[in-house]
Amino acid sequence: MPDLTNDFSWSRSRDNVFSECKRRYFYHYYGAWGGWEAGATEEVRRLYVLKQLASRQMWAGRVVHDAIEMALHIFGAGRDVPVEPFIADVVQRMRGDWRSSRDGRYRDNPKTLALFEHEYALDLKPEVWQALSRNVTACLRNFFRLPLLAEIRTTAAEHWSIEHWSKVLDFEGTPIWIAPDFGFWTDEGRLALIDWKTGAADPDAAAFQLGCYALYARDMLGVEPEKVDLLEVNLREPTVTPHRWDDARLADIREQLRLSIRGMKAYLADPDANVAVIDAFERTEELRICRWCNFRVVCRPDL
Ligand code: SF4
């Protein structure tokens, strides 16, 4: 297998980390690089393990997304899903993963669940964890009851995109990672792209994300914005919010992407070779961000 190279690419999560703290961005995308290799230095390995940490809310969101993906595969194969046993199985697996994280297995197996709360030994009451599994259960029950799901199931499964039709898109020479959670063609011949949400709404972030999906539809699938329905599905409520896009809004998204990519590259010592030097990446002044940062123990241990 050829050696992996740390090539520059753009994603929404990368953009988020970059906006929050430049130092964290460095650790995540450069400092931790290669930490999976047997010969990695202790420091790089440490950063790599920290990079994998997920907050409990992120974990719950991932569990819901994975379960939905699995359910849609089953529906797509023409079978039914027994809802309550299915959800009970998801919660059961969550318990196993939680125990694995609590026991610190991720230090030897960084691909297993690694919760921020365990690494930083947060003293959380059992009710907090119970609320988390209740939230996952509620989101999944809501998913199975959605009229939108019933509508999806009346359409031809061969046109569904359960994972992602494609993962990486070339944007003016930069690979960018954009993938809707789910896509299908409606009976009216429109392309519906869905974003499943399990957390609190953030209208600005959602608008940029959905705009990126509109770009994906246009540039990857060749579908014009006026033929696309972007659906933001909040599984906690549950609500389905449709968004429409147009060429002008798409132009704004392209400009936002250009600015983001330019900003990231401006920090590099060698943008062509994607080489970064830690000193160029300042620490944030906002200590509330540090509180929940995976890299706190190496960057601001005094906190
Ligand atoms: S601890 Fe704070 S300053 Fe350091 S990387 Fe994290 S967010 Fe940035």
Residues whose N, C-alpha, C, O or C-beta is under 5 A from the ligand:
A	BS01	SF4	C21 R23 R24 R283 T284 I289 C290 C293 F295 R296 C299 R300
